[in-house]
Amino acid sequence: GKPVTPKEQAEILFGLLNKEPKFSKAPIGVMDVGIAVLDFISKLLPGAKDAAEFARIGKYYAVEDMVGPQYGSDTLEDFFADVIENGLEGQELGSAAVFSD
């Protein structure tokens, strides 16, 4: 299908879940401030270095176009509907997971 913006992705999910859409906006500069604060803190507490890097990665994904070539016939809406009905079994990321249990 056509490329789907993050807002459209959220609208699809809200629709599938029969929920009223709720959105908040913040300027991207807020992330720059957070990154700068975490960088400063990491000079005092080295453990904050990972948090600063995670924030940089988050900003990258927030501002960069992530549209790839079209492939196959499955749609994101179909995937979301399947996950809502059947869960995420079979979608395990293993060592590629950002968060782990």
MOGI-V76892 format. One line per field, one symbol per residue. ss: DSSP state (@ for helix, = for strand, . for the rest). phi: phi as a letter, one per 30 degrees, with the letter a starting at -180 (. if undefined). burial: b if it has 24 or more other C-alpha atoms within 12 Angstrom, else e. Layout:
BEGIN
ss->???
phi->???
burial->???
END
This chain:
BEGIN
ss->.....@@@@@@@@@@@............@@@@@@@@@@@@@@@@...@@@@@@@@@@@@@@@@............@@@@@@@@@@@.......@@@.....
phi->.debdeddeddddeddchcddbbbbbdddedddedddddddddcbedddddddddddededdccdcdcddaibdcddddedddddcicejcdchddddcbd
burial->eeeeeeeeeeebbeeeeeeeeeeeeeeeeebeeebeebbeeeeeeeeeeeebeebbeeeeeeeeeeeeeeeeeeebbeeeeeeeeeeeeeeeeeeeeeeee
END
